[in-house]
Amino acid sequence: MLNRIRQFVGASALRRNIGMTLARQLLAAFSQLLLVVLIARELGPEGNGYYAIAVLISTMLAKFLNFGVGPATVYYVSRGDFSIEQAWKGNCRLAIVVATGGLVFIFPVFWVWGKGIFPGVPASLVYLGLASFPLTLLLAYLSTILQGLQDFKAFNLTVLVPPYVNLAGVAIAFYFLECGVIGALVAFIIGQIVGLLIVLRLLAKRRSFKTTEEATTTSFYARRVLGYGWKAHLSNILTYVNYRADMFLVNFFLSPAATGIYVIAVQIAEKLWMLSQAASTVLLPRLSAMHQQPTARLALAHKGFWVVTALTAGASVFVAATLLWLIKPVFGQEYIEALPAFFWLLPGIIAGAGSRIYSNCIAAAGRPEWNMYASLSVMAINVIGNVVLIPDHGLVGAAWATSFAYCLNALIRVLIVKRI
């Protein structure tokens, strides 16, 4: 009887946390939708493409150079292996080292080969995107401590505030300062700063400032975190490339204007991942904490997979029907070409929603390298498919290749979980 009560309470807390996180994502998505519409209409396809590439530089570097510290922090903090104080100190030190090293290495690369890597994109925008990278990295490192603690009220606040600050800043930049793309990027940076200040404040309230015990164990923090993290990191890099290769290759083979149109299809399609992202955010620390209950952990992952996949499929049908009527009045006539690409992305989006749950199950089992192997094969197929299809089929070709890669990714994760 006592076990049933505990299960009921645990399930209620899980549903509440997922609902809270999903509500946060819906609010964030609303702000991002307004931001997308505002930038698309005010800057046009070419300016929208400039902005998308510049912001992508910051988020891409934060993904590529985070070394898996975020997932490792969630894994160890949720298991109780590290305290808040250890995670706080360790992640701040790692962020300083990684950000400094990353800028020292990346800046010369962009200086010499920037025009070839980002053809048609002004250098000033590339460097603005680069300047926001340390902020994005540190915010990601510290907010995952709250996720590991399963304090989703605080965690969701750190994720929700930046996009609204960004939206307000863009509106001011366009309508009062008339700053264009540069103003939009400065607003993005200000949003990251505000989010970082909030997470610092929230963590400061929780820190105990212990000295004796913490000093004896902090030196082992980086070794433990990076030992787990590099495996998750490589998997996340490959997954991120899998998600963003189409945008880079559309810009490379076509033009920034084509990228500005294609990014509308991608951004709307990826909003359908909100439920899976909310579930994954809550389930990763929960599954990691269930390291002594492997059977129950697997059952929870199976249930999450089917529920998330079914709900995402239903939402996809609704959004597709709605977009047919709204894309022209909302975004403008020049974005009509985004519709076919959006429709072809949907099968992959639905498959990717469920695969995200299984990826967390694999990581929670302490085997993040299996995710890495799966992501490597899928990324290669995605890149090859985009290179082959974009020159002849344009935006639809990019959607074909990307959607196929997402479906293949889901199939591989299912097979891995069955093997576990």
C-alpha positions as CSV (number, residue, x, y, z in Angstrom):
1,M,0.0,0.0,0.0
2,L,2.8,2.4,0.9
3,N,4.6,1.7,-2.4
4,R,1.4,2.5,-4.3
5,I,1.1,5.8,-2.5
6,R,4.7,6.6,-3.3
7,Q,4.2,5.7,-7.0
8,F,1.0,7.9,-7.1
9,V,2.8,10.8,-5.5
10,G,5.8,10.4,-7.8
11,A,3.6,10.2,-10.9
12,S,1.7,13.3,-9.8
13,A,4.9,15.2,-9.3
14,L,6.2,14.0,-12.6
15,R,3.0,15.1,-14.5
16,R,3.0,18.4,-12.6
17,N,6.7,19.1,-13.6
18,I,6.1,18.2,-17.2
19,G,3.0,20.4,-17.3
20,M,4.9,23.3,-15.7
21,T,7.7,22.9,-18.2
22,L,5.4,22.5,-21.1
23,A,3.6,25.7,-20.1
24,R,6.9,27.5,-19.9
25,Q,7.8,26.3,-23.4
26,L,4.4,27.4,-24.7
27,L,5.0,30.9,-23.3
28,A,8.5,30.9,-24.7
29,A,7.2,29.7,-28.0
30,F,4.7,32.5,-28.1
31,S,7.4,35.0,-27.6
32,Q,9.6,33.3,-30.2
33,L,6.8,33.3,-32.7
34,L,6.2,37.0,-32.2
35,L,10.0,37.5,-32.6
36,V,10.1,35.4,-35.8
37,V,7.2,37.2,-37.3
38,L,8.6,40.6,-36.3
39,I,12.0,39.9,-37.7
40,A,10.7,38.3,-40.9
41,R,8.4,41.1,-41.7
42,E,10.7,44.0,-40.8
43,L,14.0,42.6,-42.2
44,G,12.7,40.5,-45.1
45,P,14.1,37.1,-46.1
46,E,17.7,38.2,-46.5
47,G,17.8,40.1,-43.1
48,N,16.1,37.2,-41.5
49,G,18.7,34.9,-42.8
50,Y,21.5,37.1,-41.5
51,Y,20.0,37.1,-38.0
52,A,19.4,33.3,-38.1
53,I,23.0,32.6,-39.0
54,A,24.4,35.0,-36.4
55,V,22.3,33.6,-33.6
56,L,23.2,30.1,-34.8
57,I,26.9,30.9,-34.3
58,S,26.4,31.5,-30.6
59,T,24.1,28.5,-30.0
60,M,26.3,26.3,-32.2
61,L,29.5,27.1,-30.4
62,A,27.8,26.6,-27.0
63,K,26.7,23.2,-28.2
64,F,30.0,22.3,-29.8
65,L,32.2,23.4,-26.9
66,N,30.2,22.6,-23.8
67,F,31.9,19.2,-23.4
68,G,28.8,17.6,-22.0
69,V,29.0,19.5,-18.7
70,G,25.3,20.2,-18.8
71,P,24.1,16.6,-19.1
72,A,26.8,15.4,-16.7
73,T,25.7,18.0,-14.1
74,V,22.1,16.8,-14.4
75,Y,23.2,13.2,-14.1
76,Y,25.4,13.6,-11.0
77,V,23.4,16.2,-9.1
78,S,20.2,14.2,-9.5
79,R,21.9,11.1,-8.2
80,G,23.3,13.1,-5.2
81,D,26.9,12.5,-6.2
82,F,27.7,16.3,-6.1
83,S,26.3,19.1,-4.0
84,I,25.1,22.5,-5.2
85,E,28.3,24.1,-4.0
86,Q,30.5,21.7,-6.0
87,A,28.5,22.0,-9.1
88,W,28.4,25.8,-8.8
89,K,32.2,26.2,-8.4
90,G,33.1,23.5,-10.9
91,N,30.8,24.7,-13.7
92,C,31.9,28.3,-13.3
93,R,35.6,27.3,-13.6
94,L,34.9,25.1,-16.5
95,A,32.9,27.8,-18.3
96,I,35.7,30.3,-18.0
97,V,38.3,27.9,-19.3
98,V,36.1,26.6,-22.2
99,A,34.9,30.0,-23.3
100,T,38.4,31.5,-23.2
101,G,39.9,28.6,-25.1
102,G,37.0,28.6,-27.6
103,L,37.3,32.3,-28.4
104,V,41.1,32.1,-28.8
105,F,40.7,29.3,-31.3
106,I,37.5,30.3,-33.2
107,F,38.2,34.0,-33.7
108,P,41.2,33.5,-36.0
109,V,39.3,30.9,-37.9
110,F,36.4,33.3,-38.5
111,W,38.9,36.1,-39.3
112,V,40.6,34.1,-42.1
113,W,37.8,31.9,-43.4
114,G,34.7,33.6,-42.3
115,K,33.6,34.7,-45.7
116,G,33.9,31.2,-47.0
117,I,32.1,29.6,-44.1
118,F,29.3,32.2,-44.1
119,P,29.0,33.4,-47.7
120,G,27.0,36.7,-48.0
121,V,26.7,37.3,-44.3
122,P,28.4,40.6,-43.1
123,A,31.4,40.1,-40.9
124,S,30.1,42.4,-38.1
125,L,27.1,40.1,-37.6
126,V,29.3,37.0,-37.4
127,Y,31.4,38.7,-34.7
128,L,28.3,39.7,-32.7
129,G,27.2,36.1,-32.8
130,L,30.6,35.1,-31.6
131,A,30.6,37.6,-28.7
132,S,27.4,36.2,-27.3
133,F,28.9,32.7,-27.1
134,P,30.4,32.9,-23.5
135,L,27.1,34.1,-22.1
136,T,25.1,31.3,-23.7
137,L,27.6,28.8,-22.5
138,L,27.7,29.9,-18.8
139,L,23.9,30.2,-18.7
140,A,23.6,26.6,-20.0
141,Y,26.2,25.3,-17.5
142,L,24.5,26.9,-14.4
143,S,20.9,26.4,-15.3
144,T,21.4,22.6,-15.5
145,I,22.2,22.6,-11.8
146,L,18.6,23.6,-11.1
147,Q,17.4,20.9,-13.5
148,G,19.4,18.3,-11.7
149,L,17.9,19.4,-8.4
150,Q,14.5,18.9,-10.1
151,D,13.6,22.5,-9.2
152,F,11.6,23.1,-12.3
153,K,9.9,26.3,-11.1
154,A,13.3,28.0,-10.9
155,F,14.8,26.2,-14.0
156,N,11.8,27.2,-16.1
157,L,12.2,30.9,-15.0
158,T,15.8,31.0,-16.3
159,V,14.7,29.7,-19.7
160,L,11.5,31.7,-20.0
161,V,12.8,35.2,-19.3
162,P,15.5,35.6,-22.0
163,P,13.2,35.2,-25.0
164,Y,10.8,37.9,-23.7
165,V,13.6,40.3,-23.0
166,N,14.9,39.5,-26.5
167,L,11.5,40.3,-28.0
168,A,11.1,43.6,-26.1
169,G,14.7,44.6,-27.2
170,V,14.0,43.8,-30.8
171,A,10.8,45.8,-30.8
172,I,12.7,48.8,-29.3
173,A,15.5,48.4,-31.8
174,F,13.2,48.3,-34.8
175,Y,10.6,50.9,-33.9
176,F,12.5,53.4,-31.8
177,L,16.2,53.1,-32.6
178,E,15.9,51.8,-36.2
179,C,18.9,49.5,-35.7
180,G,18.0,46.6,-38.0
181,V,19.8,43.3,-37.7
182,I,22.5,44.6,-35.4
183,G,19.8,45.9,-33.0
184,A,18.1,42.5,-33.0
185,L,21.4,40.8,-32.2
186,V,22.2,43.2,-29.3
187,A,18.7,42.4,-28.0
188,F,19.5,38.7,-28.1
189,I,22.7,39.3,-26.1
190,I,20.8,41.4,-23.5
191,G,18.4,38.5,-23.1
192,Q,21.2,36.1,-22.3
193,I,22.7,38.6,-19.8
194,V,19.3,38.9,-18.0
195,G,18.9,35.1,-17.9
196,L,22.4,34.7,-16.5
197,L,21.7,37.2,-13.7
198,I,18.5,35.3,-12.8
199,V,20.2,31.9,-12.5
200,L,23.0,33.4,-10.5
201,R,20.5,34.9,-8.0
202,L,18.6,31.6,-7.7
203,L,21.7,29.6,-7.1
204,A,23.1,32.1,-4.6
205,K,20.0,31.5,-2.4
206,R,20.7,27.7,-2.4
207,R,24.5,27.7,-1.8
208,S,25.7,26.7,1.6
209,F,29.2,28.0,1.2
210,K,30.8,25.0,2.9
211,T,34.6,25.1,2.9
212,T,36.2,22.0,4.5
213,E,34.4,19.1,2.8
214,E,33.9,20.9,-0.5
215,A,37.6,21.8,-0.8
216,T,38.6,18.2,-0.5
217,T,36.3,17.0,-3.3
218,T,36.1,19.9,-5.8
219,S,39.4,18.9,-7.4
220,F,37.7,15.7,-8.6
221,Y,34.7,17.4,-10.0
222,A,36.1,18.2,-13.5
223,R,37.4,14.7,-13.9
224,R,34.1,13.1,-13.0
225,V,32.0,15.5,-15.0
226,L,34.1,15.4,-18.1
227,G,34.5,11.6,-17.9
228,Y,30.8,11.2,-18.3
229,G,30.3,14.4,-20.2
230,W,32.5,13.9,-23.3
231,K,30.4,10.9,-24.3
232,A,27.1,12.9,-24.0
233,H,28.9,15.8,-25.6
234,L,29.8,14.0,-28.8
235,S,26.3,12.7,-29.0
236,N,24.9,16.2,-28.6
237,I,27.2,17.7,-31.1
238,L,26.3,15.1,-33.7
239,T,22.6,15.5,-32.9
240,Y,22.9,19.3,-33.2
241,V,24.7,19.1,-36.5
242,N,21.9,16.7,-37.6
243,Y,19.3,19.4,-36.6
244,R,21.2,22.3,-38.2
245,A,23.1,20.9,-41.2
246,D,20.2,21.7,-43.5
247,M,20.2,25.4,-42.6
248,F,24.0,25.7,-43.2
249,L,23.8,23.8,-46.5
250,V,20.8,25.8,-47.7
251,N,22.8,29.0,-47.1
252,F,25.8,27.4,-48.8
253,F,24.1,26.0,-51.9
254,L,21.3,28.6,-52.3
255,S,21.4,32.0,-50.6
256,P,20.8,33.9,-47.3
257,A,17.3,34.8,-48.7
258,A,16.5,31.1,-49.2
259,T,17.8,30.4,-45.7
260,G,15.5,33.1,-44.3
261,I,12.5,31.3,-45.9
262,Y,13.6,27.8,-44.9
263,V,14.2,28.8,-41.3
264,I,10.5,29.7,-41.0
265,A,9.6,26.1,-41.9
266,V,12.2,24.7,-39.5
267,Q,11.3,27.0,-36.6
268,I,7.6,26.2,-36.8
269,A,8.2,22.5,-37.2
270,E,10.5,22.3,-34.2
271,K,7.9,24.0,-32.0
272,L,6.1,20.7,-32.2
273,W,9.0,19.3,-30.1
274,M,7.9,21.3,-27.1
275,L,6.1,18.4,-25.5
276,S,9.0,16.0,-26.0
277,Q,11.5,18.7,-24.7
278,A,9.4,19.3,-21.6
279,A,9.1,15.6,-21.0
280,S,12.8,15.1,-21.6
281,T,13.8,18.0,-19.3
282,V,11.8,16.4,-16.4
283,L,12.5,12.7,-17.2
284,L,16.3,12.9,-17.5
285,P,17.0,13.7,-13.8
286,R,14.1,11.4,-12.8
287,L,15.4,8.5,-14.8
288,S,19.0,9.1,-13.6
289,A,17.8,9.1,-10.0
290,M,16.2,5.6,-10.7
291,H,19.6,3.9,-11.1
292,Q,18.7,1.3,-8.6
293,Q,15.3,0.6,-10.3
294,P,16.2,-0.4,-14.0
295,T,13.0,-2.2,-14.7
296,A,10.8,0.7,-13.5
297,R,13.1,3.2,-15.4
298,L,12.6,1.3,-18.6
299,A,8.8,1.1,-18.1
300,L,8.7,4.8,-17.6
301,A,10.7,5.5,-20.7
302,H,8.4,3.2,-22.8
303,K,5.3,5.0,-21.6
304,G,6.9,8.4,-22.2
305,F,7.9,7.4,-25.8
306,W,4.4,6.4,-26.9
307,V,2.5,9.2,-25.2
308,V,4.9,11.9,-26.6
309,T,4.8,10.4,-30.1
310,A,1.0,10.2,-30.2
311,L,0.5,13.7,-28.9
312,T,3.1,15.2,-31.3
313,A,1.4,13.5,-34.2
314,G,-1.9,15.0,-33.3
315,A,-0.4,18.4,-32.8
316,S,1.3,18.1,-36.2
317,V,-2.0,17.6,-38.1
318,F,-3.5,20.7,-36.3
319,V,-0.5,22.9,-37.0
320,A,-0.3,21.9,-40.6
321,A,-3.9,22.7,-41.3
322,T,-3.6,26.0,-39.5
323,L,-0.4,27.0,-41.3
324,L,-2.1,26.6,-44.7
325,W,-4.4,29.6,-43.8
326,L,-2.0,31.7,-41.8
327,I,1.4,31.7,-43.4
328,K,0.6,34.3,-46.0
329,P,-1.2,36.9,-43.8
330,V,1.2,36.4,-40.9
331,F,4.6,36.1,-42.6
332,G,3.9,37.6,-46.1
333,Q,3.7,36.3,-49.7
334,E,7.5,35.8,-50.0
335,Y,7.3,33.0,-47.4
336,I,4.8,30.8,-49.2
337,E,7.7,28.6,-50.3
338,A,8.3,27.5,-46.7
339,L,5.0,25.5,-46.8
340,P,6.2,22.4,-48.8
341,A,9.4,22.2,-46.8
342,F,7.3,22.3,-43.5
343,F,5.0,19.5,-44.6
344,W,8.0,17.2,-45.5
345,L,9.7,17.9,-42.2
346,L,6.7,16.6,-40.2
347,P,7.3,12.8,-40.4
348,G,10.8,13.4,-39.0
349,I,9.5,15.8,-36.3
350,I,7.0,13.2,-35.1
351,A,9.7,10.4,-35.0
352,G,12.2,12.7,-33.4
353,A,9.8,13.5,-30.5
354,G,9.7,10.0,-29.3
355,S,13.4,9.3,-29.9
356,R,14.3,12.1,-27.5
357,I,12.7,10.2,-24.6
358,Y,14.7,7.0,-25.5
359,S,17.9,9.1,-25.7
360,N,17.4,10.2,-22.1
361,C,16.7,6.6,-21.0
362,I,20.1,5.5,-22.6
363,A,21.9,8.5,-21.0
364,A,20.3,7.8,-17.6
365,A,21.5,4.2,-17.8
366,G,25.1,5.6,-17.8
367,R,25.6,4.7,-21.5
368,P,25.7,8.0,-23.3
369,E,28.3,6.6,-25.8
370,W,25.5,4.6,-27.4
371,N,23.7,7.8,-28.2
372,M,26.9,9.0,-29.7
373,Y,27.3,6.0,-32.0
374,A,23.7,6.4,-33.2
375,S,24.0,10.2,-33.8
376,L,27.2,9.7,-35.8
377,S,25.6,7.4,-38.4
378,V,22.5,9.5,-38.6
379,M,24.4,12.8,-39.1
380,A,26.5,11.3,-41.9
381,I,23.3,10.3,-43.8
382,N,21.7,13.6,-43.1
383,V,24.6,15.7,-44.5
384,I,25.0,13.5,-47.5
385,G,21.3,13.6,-48.2
386,N,21.3,17.4,-48.0
387,V,24.4,17.8,-50.3
388,V,22.8,15.5,-52.9
389,L,19.2,16.9,-52.8
390,I,19.5,20.6,-52.2
391,P,21.2,21.6,-55.5
392,D,18.4,19.9,-57.5
393,H,15.4,20.2,-55.3
394,G,16.0,23.3,-53.2
395,L,14.2,23.7,-49.9
396,V,12.1,20.6,-50.4
397,G,15.3,18.5,-50.9
398,A,16.6,19.8,-47.6
399,A,13.4,18.8,-45.9
400,W,13.4,15.3,-47.5
401,A,17.0,14.6,-46.3
402,T,16.4,16.0,-42.8
403,S,13.1,14.2,-42.2
404,F,14.6,10.9,-43.3
405,A,17.5,11.3,-41.0
406,Y,15.2,12.0,-38.0
407,C,13.1,8.9,-38.8
408,L,16.3,6.8,-39.0
409,N,17.5,8.3,-35.7
410,A,14.2,7.2,-34.0
411,L,14.5,3.6,-35.3
412,I,18.1,3.3,-34.0
413,R,17.2,4.5,-30.5
414,V,14.3,2.0,-30.4
415,L,16.7,-0.8,-31.2
416,I,19.2,0.4,-28.6
417,V,16.6,0.5,-25.9
418,K,15.5,-3.0,-26.8
419,R,19.1,-4.1,-26.5
420,I,19.3,-2.6,-23.0
